[in-house]
Amino acid sequence: FNIEFTSVVNQDLSIRLINTFGQEIIQEELYSYIGSYATQITLAKKATGVYFLEIKTRNGIITKKVIIN
């Protein structure tokens, strides 16, 4: 799947993908980030199930559910 967003203010960001057990699968820190961000995450070798994508900003946490069949 793809992640794309734009930060219009300079801020620290944390991007995490976690499984239902709370284990971090992917973790990335962006410091003093401003501008467009785009990345592709491949989970072909991960177990089927539900994962959660968290993007933490200074204004809060955005969480999206990712389901792998």
HTML snippet that shows the backbone in 3Dmol.js (N, CA, C, O; Angstrom):
<script src="https://3Dmol.org/build/3Dmol-min.js"></script>
<div id="view" style="width:600px;height:400px;position:relative"></div>
<script>
const pdb = `
ATOM      1  N   PHE A   1       0.841  -1.179   0.000  1.00  0.00           N
ATOM      2  CA  PHE A   1       0.000   0.000   0.000  1.00  0.00           C
ATOM      3  C   PHE A   1       0.880   1.235   0.000  1.00  0.00           C
ATOM      4  O   PHE A   1       2.072   1.162   0.300  1.00  0.00           O
ATOM      5  N   ASN A   2       0.286   2.364  -0.338  1.00  0.00           N
ATOM      6  CA  ASN A   2       1.020   3.620  -0.431  1.00  0.00           C
ATOM      7  C   ASN A   2       0.573   4.577   0.671  1.00  0.00           C
ATOM      8  O   ASN A   2      -0.591   4.594   1.070  1.00  0.00           O
ATOM      9  N   ILE A   3       1.519   5.364   1.147  1.00  0.00           N
ATOM     10  CA  ILE A   3       1.231   6.429   2.102  1.00  0.00           C
ATOM     11  C   ILE A   3       1.654   7.733   1.446  1.00  0.00           C
ATOM     12  O   ILE A   3       2.782   7.863   0.971  1.00  0.00           O
ATOM     13  N   GLU A   4       0.748   8.691   1.424  1.00  0.00           N
ATOM     14  CA  GLU A   4       1.049  10.003   0.877  1.00  0.00           C
ATOM     15  C   GLU A   4       0.381  11.070   1.738  1.00  0.00           C
ATOM     16  O   GLU A   4      -0.795  10.952   2.082  1.00  0.00           O
ATOM     17  N   PHE A   5       1.131  12.103   2.080  1.00  0.00           N
ATOM     18  CA  PHE A   5       0.558  13.240   2.794  1.00  0.00           C
ATOM     19  C   PHE A   5       1.468  14.444   2.614  1.00  0.00           C
ATOM     20  O   PHE A   5       2.599  14.323   2.141  1.00  0.00           O
ATOM     21  N   THR A   6       0.959  15.603   2.998  1.00  0.00           N
ATOM     22  CA  THR A   6       1.735  16.839   2.943  1.00  0.00           C
ATOM     23  C   THR A   6       1.677  17.512   4.298  1.00  0.00           C
ATOM     24  O   THR A   6       0.600  17.694   4.865  1.00  0.00           O
ATOM     25  N   SER A   7       2.829  17.879   4.811  1.00  0.00           N
ATOM     26  CA  SER A   7       2.919  18.645   6.049  1.00  0.00           C
ATOM     27  C   SER A   7       3.154  20.102   5.658  1.00  0.00           C
ATOM     28  O   SER A   7       4.174  20.431   5.053  1.00  0.00           O
ATOM     29  N   VAL A   8       2.213  20.965   6.003  1.00  0.00           N
ATOM     30  CA  VAL A   8       2.331  22.373   5.615  1.00  0.00           C
ATOM     31  C   VAL A   8       3.080  23.203   6.648  1.00  0.00           C
ATOM     32  O   VAL A   8       3.393  24.369   6.410  1.00  0.00           O
ATOM     33  N   VAL A   9       3.365  22.595   7.797  1.00  0.00           N
ATOM     34  CA  VAL A   9       4.162  23.264   8.830  1.00  0.00           C
ATOM     35  C   VAL A   9       5.345  22.376   9.193  1.00  0.00           C
ATOM     36  O   VAL A   9       5.284  21.154   9.056  1.00  0.00           O
ATOM     37  N   ASN A  10       6.402  22.995   9.650  1.00  0.00           N
ATOM     38  CA  ASN A  10       7.610  22.287  10.066  1.00  0.00           C
ATOM     39  C   ASN A  10       7.305  21.577  11.393  1.00  0.00           C
ATOM     40  O   ASN A  10       6.980  22.228  12.385  1.00  0.00           O
ATOM     41  N   GLN A  11       7.411  20.240  11.408  1.00  0.00           N
ATOM     42  CA  GLN A  11       7.095  19.484  12.617  1.00  0.00           C
ATOM     43  C   GLN A  11       7.773  18.122  12.611  1.00  0.00           C
ATOM     44  O   GLN A  11       8.188  17.622  11.566  1.00  0.00           O
ATOM     45  N   ASP A  12       7.877  17.534  13.791  1.00  0.00           N
ATOM     46  CA  ASP A  12       8.366  16.167  13.927  1.00  0.00           C
ATOM     47  C   ASP A  12       7.191  15.220  13.711  1.00  0.00           C
ATOM     48  O   ASP A  12       6.092  15.456  14.215  1.00  0.00           O
ATOM     49  N   LEU A  13       7.429  14.149  12.960  1.00  0.00           N
ATOM     50  CA  LEU A  13       6.394  13.163  12.663  1.00  0.00           C
ATOM     51  C   LEU A  13       6.911  11.765  12.986  1.00  0.00           C
ATOM     52  O   LEU A  13       8.104  11.484  12.864  1.00  0.00           O
ATOM     53  N   SER A  14       6.008  10.909  13.392  1.00  0.00           N
ATOM     54  CA  SER A  14       6.337   9.508  13.640  1.00  0.00           C
ATOM     55  C   SER A  14       5.347   8.662  12.855  1.00  0.00           C
ATOM     56  O   SER A  14       4.137   8.863  12.955  1.00  0.00           O
ATOM     57  N   ILE A  15       5.859   7.714  12.072  1.00  0.00           N
ATOM     58  CA  ILE A  15       5.020   6.819  11.277  1.00  0.00           C
ATOM     59  C   ILE A  15       5.284   5.400  11.755  1.00  0.00           C
ATOM     60  O   ILE A  15       6.423   4.936  11.772  1.00  0.00           O
ATOM     61  N   ARG A  16       4.192   4.709  12.149  1.00  0.00           N
ATOM     62  CA  ARG A  16       4.330   3.344  12.648  1.00  0.00           C
ATOM     63  C   ARG A  16       3.258   2.457  12.048  1.00  0.00           C
ATOM     64  O   ARG A  16       2.126   2.887  11.828  1.00  0.00           O
ATOM     65  N   LEU A  17       3.624   1.227  11.789  1.00  0.00           N
ATOM     66  CA  LEU A  17       2.664   0.192  11.431  1.00  0.00           C
ATOM     67  C   LEU A  17       2.766  -0.854  12.524  1.00  0.00           C
ATOM     68  O   LEU A  17       3.837  -1.411  12.763  1.00  0.00           O
ATOM     69  N   ILE A  18       1.639  -1.122  13.194  1.00  0.00           N
ATOM     70  CA  ILE A  18       1.654  -2.081  14.300  1.00  0.00           C
ATOM     71  C   ILE A  18       0.607  -3.162  14.062  1.00  0.00           C
ATOM     72  O   ILE A  18      -0.405  -2.927  13.401  1.00  0.00           O
ATOM     73  N   ASN A  19       0.861  -4.346  14.606  1.00  0.00           N
ATOM     74  CA  ASN A  19      -0.113  -5.437  14.483  1.00  0.00           C
ATOM     75  C   ASN A  19      -1.079  -5.404  15.663  1.00  0.00           C
ATOM     76  O   ASN A  19      -0.967  -4.535  16.528  1.00  0.00           O
ATOM     77  N   THR A  20      -2.015  -6.327  15.706  1.00  0.00           N
ATOM     78  CA  THR A  20      -3.024  -6.330  16.773  1.00  0.00           C
ATOM     79  C   THR A  20      -2.444  -6.685  18.140  1.00  0.00           C
ATOM     80  O   THR A  20      -3.117  -6.517  19.157  1.00  0.00           O
ATOM     81  N   PHE A  21      -1.204  -7.175  18.175  1.00  0.00           N
ATOM     82  CA  PHE A  21      -0.531  -7.476  19.443  1.00  0.00           C
ATOM     83  C   PHE A  21       0.270  -6.285  19.954  1.00  0.00           C
ATOM     84  O   PHE A  21       0.874  -6.353  21.025  1.00  0.00           O
ATOM     85  N   GLY A  22       0.275  -5.175  19.177  1.00  0.00           N
ATOM     86  CA  GLY A  22       1.017  -3.980  19.570  1.00  0.00           C
ATOM     87  C   GLY A  22       2.475  -3.994  19.142  1.00  0.00           C
ATOM     88  O   GLY A  22       3.233  -3.102  19.523  1.00  0.00           O
ATOM     89  N   GLN A  23       2.883  -4.981  18.363  1.00  0.00           N
ATOM     90  CA  GLN A  23       4.268  -5.057  17.895  1.00  0.00           C
ATOM     91  C   GLN A  23       4.469  -4.127  16.706  1.00  0.00           C
ATOM     92  O   GLN A  23       3.658  -4.107  15.780  1.00  0.00           O
ATOM     93  N   GLU A  24       5.556  -3.355  16.736  1.00  0.00           N
ATOM     94  CA  GLU A  24       5.881  -2.474  15.619  1.00  0.00           C
ATOM     95  C   GLU A  24       6.427  -3.279  14.453  1.00  0.00           C
ATOM     96  O   GLU A  24       7.389  -4.031  14.608  1.00  0.00           O
ATOM     97  N   ILE A  25       5.822  -3.125  13.295  1.00  0.00           N
ATOM     98  CA  ILE A  25       6.277  -3.787  12.085  1.00  0.00           C
ATOM     99  C   ILE A  25       7.197  -2.836  11.313  1.00  0.00           C
ATOM    100  O   ILE A  25       8.238  -3.238  10.795  1.00  0.00           O
ATOM    101  N   ILE A  26       6.791  -1.581  11.251  1.00  0.00           N
ATOM    102  CA  ILE A  26       7.565  -0.535  10.581  1.00  0.00           C
ATOM    103  C   ILE A  26       7.522   0.698  11.464  1.00  0.00           C
ATOM    104  O   ILE A  26       6.491   1.005  12.062  1.00  0.00           O
ATOM    105  N   GLN A  27       8.645   1.406  11.546  1.00  0.00           N
ATOM    106  CA  GLN A  27       8.704   2.632  12.334  1.00  0.00           C
ATOM    107  C   GLN A  27       9.653   3.599  11.650  1.00  0.00           C
ATOM    108  O   GLN A  27      10.766   3.225  11.283  1.00  0.00           O
ATOM    109  N   GLU A  28       9.220   4.837  11.478  1.00  0.00           N
ATOM    110  CA  GLU A  28      10.054   5.859  10.852  1.00  0.00           C
ATOM    111  C   GLU A  28       9.821   7.184  11.570  1.00  0.00           C
ATOM    112  O   GLU A  28       8.682   7.551  11.857  1.00  0.00           O
ATOM    113  N   GLU A  29      10.898   7.891  11.854  1.00  0.00           N
ATOM    114  CA  GLU A  29      10.836   9.207  12.487  1.00  0.00           C
ATOM    115  C   GLU A  29      11.266  10.255  11.474  1.00  0.00           C
ATOM    116  O   GLU A  29      12.279  10.093  10.794  1.00  0.00           O
ATOM    117  N   LEU A  30      10.497  11.324  11.374  1.00  0.00           N
ATOM    118  CA  LEU A  30      10.840  12.444  10.502  1.00  0.00           C
ATOM    119  C   LEU A  30      10.951  13.678  11.387  1.00  0.00           C
ATOM    120  O   LEU A  30       9.982  14.070  12.036  1.00  0.00           O
ATOM    121  N   TYR A  31      12.125  14.288  11.412  1.00  0.00           N
ATOM    122  CA  TYR A  31      12.360  15.436  12.275  1.00  0.00           C
ATOM    123  C   TYR A  31      12.356  16.725  11.458  1.00  0.00           C
ATOM    124  O   TYR A  31      12.936  16.792  10.375  1.00  0.00           O
ATOM    125  N   SER A  32      11.694  17.741  11.997  1.00  0.00           N
ATOM    126  CA  SER A  32      11.584  19.053  11.342  1.00  0.00           C
ATOM    127  C   SER A  32      11.153  18.896   9.892  1.00  0.00           C
ATOM    128  O   SER A  32      11.767  19.459   8.985  1.00  0.00           O
ATOM    129  N   TYR A  33      10.103  18.132   9.683  1.00  0.00           N
ATOM    130  CA  TYR A  33       9.654  17.795   8.329  1.00  0.00           C
ATOM    131  C   TYR A  33       8.621  18.794   7.847  1.00  0.00           C
ATOM    132  O   TYR A  33       7.717  19.184   8.587  1.00  0.00           O
ATOM    133  N   ILE A  34       8.767  19.205   6.591  1.00  0.00           N
ATOM    134  CA  ILE A  34       7.780  20.027   5.912  1.00  0.00           C
ATOM    135  C   ILE A  34       7.785  19.628   4.446  1.00  0.00           C
ATOM    136  O   ILE A  34       8.846  19.383   3.872  1.00  0.00           O
ATOM    137  N   GLY A  35       6.596  19.560   3.831  1.00  0.00           N
ATOM    138  CA  GLY A  35       6.521  19.203   2.423  1.00  0.00           C
ATOM    139  C   GLY A  35       5.762  17.911   2.194  1.00  0.00           C
ATOM    140  O   GLY A  35       5.106  17.389   3.095  1.00  0.00           O
ATOM    141  N   SER A  36       5.862  17.404   0.975  1.00  0.00           N
ATOM    142  CA  SER A  36       5.159  16.183   0.577  1.00  0.00           C
ATOM    143  C   SER A  36       5.950  14.942   0.974  1.00  0.00           C
ATOM    144  O   SER A  36       7.180  14.929   0.922  1.00  0.00           O
ATOM    145  N   TYR A  37       5.226  13.909   1.368  1.00  0.00           N
ATOM    146  CA  TYR A  37       5.824  12.630   1.749  1.00  0.00           C
ATOM    147  C   TYR A  37       5.095  11.535   0.996  1.00  0.00           C
ATOM    148  O   TYR A  37       3.866  11.543   0.918  1.00  0.00           O
ATOM    149  N   ALA A  38       5.837  10.600   0.447  1.00  0.00           N
ATOM    150  CA  ALA A  38       5.243   9.456  -0.249  1.00  0.00           C
ATOM    151  C   ALA A  38       6.168   8.254  -0.090  1.00  0.00           C
ATOM    152  O   ALA A  38       7.383   8.362  -0.255  1.00  0.00           O
ATOM    153  N   THR A  39       5.571   7.106   0.234  1.00  0.00           N
ATOM    154  CA  THR A  39       6.339   5.873   0.341  1.00  0.00           C
ATOM    155  C   THR A  39       5.414   4.696   0.043  1.00  0.00           C
ATOM    156  O   THR A  39       4.191   4.801   0.144  1.00  0.00           O
ATOM    157  N   GLN A  40       6.021   3.589  -0.321  1.00  0.00           N
ATOM    158  CA  GLN A  40       5.275   2.362  -0.580  1.00  0.00           C
ATOM    159  C   GLN A  40       5.711   1.318   0.433  1.00  0.00           C
ATOM    160  O   GLN A  40       6.905   1.128   0.662  1.00  0.00           O
ATOM    161  N   ILE A  41       4.747   0.645   1.038  1.00  0.00           N
ATOM    162  CA  ILE A  41       5.033  -0.388   2.029  1.00  0.00           C
ATOM    163  C   ILE A  41       4.534  -1.718   1.484  1.00  0.00           C
ATOM    164  O   ILE A  41       3.374  -1.840   1.090  1.00  0.00           O
ATOM    165  N   THR A  42       5.411  -2.711   1.464  1.00  0.00           N
ATOM    166  CA  THR A  42       5.060  -4.044   0.981  1.00  0.00           C
ATOM    167  C   THR A  42       4.921  -4.976   2.173  1.00  0.00           C
ATOM    168  O   THR A  42       5.841  -5.112   2.980  1.00  0.00           O
ATOM    169  N   LEU A  43       3.772  -5.611   2.274  1.00  0.00           N
ATOM    170  CA  LEU A  43       3.509  -6.533   3.377  1.00  0.00           C
ATOM    171  C   LEU A  43       3.268  -7.953   2.879  1.00  0.00           C
ATOM    172  O   LEU A  43       2.632  -8.753   3.566  1.00  0.00           O
ATOM    173  N   ALA A  44       3.771  -8.268   1.695  1.00  0.00           N
ATOM    174  CA  ALA A  44       3.531  -9.577   1.078  1.00  0.00           C
ATOM    175  C   ALA A  44       4.011 -10.739   1.957  1.00  0.00           C
ATOM    176  O   ALA A  44       3.424 -11.820   1.920  1.00  0.00           O
ATOM    177  N   LYS A  45       5.054 -10.531   2.734  1.00  0.00           N
ATOM    178  CA  LYS A  45       5.604 -11.620   3.551  1.00  0.00           C
ATOM    179  C   LYS A  45       5.082 -11.594   4.988  1.00  0.00           C
ATOM    180  O   LYS A  45       5.532 -12.375   5.827  1.00  0.00           O
ATOM    181  N   LYS A  46       4.139 -10.703   5.270  1.00  0.00           N
ATOM    182  CA  LYS A  46       3.565 -10.622   6.617  1.00  0.00           C
ATOM    183  C   LYS A  46       2.311 -11.483   6.697  1.00  0.00           C
ATOM    184  O   LYS A  46       1.687 -11.794   5.683  1.00  0.00           O
ATOM    185  N   ALA A  47       1.959 -11.857   7.908  1.00  0.00           N
ATOM    186  CA  ALA A  47       0.780 -12.689   8.124  1.00  0.00           C
ATOM    187  C   ALA A  47      -0.495 -11.927   7.774  1.00  0.00           C
ATOM    188  O   ALA A  47      -0.562 -10.705   7.905  1.00  0.00           O
ATOM    189  N   THR A  48      -1.499 -12.669   7.327  1.00  0.00           N
ATOM    190  CA  THR A  48      -2.785 -12.032   7.075  1.00  0.00           C
ATOM    191  C   THR A  48      -3.368 -11.548   8.397  1.00  0.00           C
ATOM    192  O   THR A  48      -3.111 -12.127   9.453  1.00  0.00           O
ATOM    193  N   GLY A  49      -4.144 -10.497   8.325  1.00  0.00           N
ATOM    194  CA  GLY A  49      -4.757  -9.968   9.538  1.00  0.00           C
ATOM    195  C   GLY A  49      -4.916  -8.465   9.475  1.00  0.00           C
ATOM    196  O   GLY A  49      -4.846  -7.851   8.410  1.00  0.00           O
ATOM    197  N   VAL A  50      -5.131  -7.891  10.643  1.00  0.00           N
ATOM    198  CA  VAL A  50      -5.366  -6.456  10.769  1.00  0.00           C
ATOM    199  C   VAL A  50      -4.114  -5.779  11.319  1.00  0.00           C
ATOM    200  O   VAL A  50      -3.498  -6.252  12.274  1.00  0.00           O
ATOM    201  N   TYR A  51      -3.759  -4.674  10.700  1.00  0.00           N
ATOM    202  CA  TYR A  51      -2.641  -3.843  11.126  1.00  0.00           C
ATOM    203  C   TYR A  51      -3.151  -2.413  11.279  1.00  0.00           C
ATOM    204  O   TYR A  51      -4.201  -2.068  10.737  1.00  0.00           O
ATOM    205  N   PHE A  52      -2.424  -1.593  12.004  1.00  0.00           N
ATOM    206  CA  PHE A  52      -2.808  -0.203  12.194  1.00  0.00           C
ATOM    207  C   PHE A  52      -1.656   0.709  11.803  1.00  0.00           C
ATOM    208  O   PHE A  52      -0.527   0.548  12.268  1.00  0.00           O
ATOM    209  N   LEU A  53      -1.963   1.668  10.942  1.00  0.00           N
ATOM    210  CA  LEU A  53      -1.000   2.680  10.543  1.00  0.00           C
ATOM    211  C   LEU A  53      -1.242   3.896  11.413  1.00  0.00           C
ATOM    212  O   LEU A  53      -2.355   4.421  11.449  1.00  0.00           O
ATOM    213  N   GLU A  54      -0.209   4.355  12.119  1.00  0.00           N
ATOM    214  CA  GLU A  54      -0.306   5.536  12.971  1.00  0.00           C
ATOM    215  C   GLU A  54       0.650   6.604  12.466  1.00  0.00           C
ATOM    216  O   GLU A  54       1.833   6.346  12.245  1.00  0.00           O
ATOM    217  N   ILE A  55       0.125   7.794  12.289  1.00  0.00           N
ATOM    218  CA  ILE A  55       0.961   8.949  11.958  1.00  0.00           C
ATOM    219  C   ILE A  55       0.777   9.944  13.100  1.00  0.00           C
ATOM    220  O   ILE A  55      -0.305  10.501  13.286  1.00  0.00           O
ATOM    221  N   LYS A  56       1.838  10.156  13.852  1.00  0.00           N
ATOM    222  CA  LYS A  56       1.778  11.025  15.024  1.00  0.00           C
ATOM    223  C   LYS A  56       2.341  12.394  14.656  1.00  0.00           C
ATOM    224  O   LYS A  56       3.474  12.506  14.190  1.00  0.00           O
ATOM    225  N   THR A  57       1.530  13.437  14.873  1.00  0.00           N
ATOM    226  CA  THR A  57       1.944  14.812  14.620  1.00  0.00           C
ATOM    227  C   THR A  57       1.850  15.591  15.926  1.00  0.00           C
ATOM    228  O   THR A  57       1.445  15.046  16.953  1.00  0.00           O
ATOM    229  N   ARG A  58       2.218  16.841  15.885  1.00  0.00           N
ATOM    230  CA  ARG A  58       2.097  17.637  17.110  1.00  0.00           C
ATOM    231  C   ARG A  58       0.643  17.944  17.443  1.00  0.00           C
ATOM    232  O   ARG A  58       0.340  18.381  18.553  1.00  0.00           O
ATOM    233  N   ASN A  59      -0.256  17.719  16.496  1.00  0.00           N
ATOM    234  CA  ASN A  59      -1.679  17.962  16.717  1.00  0.00           C
ATOM    235  C   ASN A  59      -2.459  16.714  17.104  1.00  0.00           C
ATOM    236  O   ASN A  59      -3.660  16.798  17.359  1.00  0.00           O
ATOM    237  N   GLY A  60      -1.805  15.562  17.153  1.00  0.00           N
ATOM    238  CA  GLY A  60      -2.480  14.328  17.525  1.00  0.00           C
ATOM    239  C   GLY A  60      -2.007  13.144  16.709  1.00  0.00           C
ATOM    240  O   GLY A  60      -0.980  13.208  16.033  1.00  0.00           O
ATOM    241  N   ILE A  61      -2.765  12.064  16.780  1.00  0.00           N
ATOM    242  CA  ILE A  61      -2.419  10.821  16.096  1.00  0.00           C
ATOM    243  C   ILE A  61      -3.522  10.470  15.106  1.00  0.00           C
ATOM    244  O   ILE A  61      -4.704  10.462  15.448  1.00  0.00           O
ATOM    245  N   ILE A  62      -3.118  10.182  13.881  1.00  0.00           N
ATOM    246  CA  ILE A  62      -4.025   9.721  12.848  1.00  0.00           C
ATOM    247  C   ILE A  62      -3.834   8.208  12.744  1.00  0.00           C
ATOM    248  O   ILE A  62      -2.711   7.738  12.564  1.00  0.00           O
ATOM    249  N   THR A  63      -4.918   7.446  12.856  1.00  0.00           N
ATOM    250  CA  THR A  63      -4.842   5.985  12.812  1.00  0.00           C
ATOM    251  C   THR A  63      -5.731   5.462  11.692  1.00  0.00           C
ATOM    252  O   THR A  63      -6.891   5.857  11.571  1.00  0.00           O
ATOM    253  N   LYS A  64      -5.180   4.576  10.880  1.00  0.00           N
ATOM    254  CA  LYS A  64      -5.927   3.928   9.797  1.00  0.00           C
ATOM    255  C   LYS A  64      -5.735   2.423   9.908  1.00  0.00           C
ATOM    256  O   LYS A  64      -4.645   1.947  10.224  1.00  0.00           O
ATOM    257  N   LYS A  65      -6.804   1.680   9.644  1.00  0.00           N
ATOM    258  CA  LYS A  65      -6.750   0.230   9.691  1.00  0.00           C
ATOM    259  C   LYS A  65      -6.320  -0.310   8.322  1.00  0.00           C
ATOM    260  O   LYS A  65      -6.802   0.151   7.287  1.00  0.00           O
ATOM    261  N   VAL A  66      -5.406  -1.291   8.327  1.00  0.00           N
ATOM    262  CA  VAL A  66      -4.932  -1.955   7.118  1.00  0.00           C
ATOM    263  C   VAL A  66      -5.246  -3.441   7.263  1.00  0.00           C
ATOM    264  O   VAL A  66      -4.830  -4.067   8.238  1.00  0.00           O
ATOM    265  N   ILE A  67      -5.971  -4.009   6.309  1.00  0.00           N
ATOM    266  CA  ILE A  67      -6.347  -5.428   6.378  1.00  0.00           C
ATOM    267  C   ILE A  67      -5.627  -6.185   5.265  1.00  0.00           C
ATOM    268  O   ILE A  67      -5.710  -5.815   4.094  1.00  0.00           O
ATOM    269  N   ILE A  68      -4.920  -7.249   5.647  1.00  0.00           N
ATOM    270  CA  ILE A  68      -4.214  -8.091   4.683  1.00  0.00           C
ATOM    271  C   ILE A  68      -4.956  -9.418   4.586  1.00  0.00           C
ATOM    272  O   ILE A  68      -5.149 -10.107   5.589  1.00  0.00           O
ATOM    273  N   ASN A  69      -5.370  -9.771   3.370  1.00  0.00           N
ATOM    274  CA  ASN A  69      -6.080 -11.039   3.143  1.00  0.00           C
ATOM    275  C   ASN A  69      -5.134 -12.091   2.625  1.00  0.00           C
ATOM    276  O   ASN A  69      -5.547 -13.223   2.375  1.00  0.00           O
TER     277      ASN A  69
END
`;
const viewer = $3Dmol.createViewer("view");
viewer.addModel(pdb, "pdb");
viewer.setStyle({}, {cartoon: {color: "spectrum"}});
viewer.zoomTo();
viewer.render();
</script>
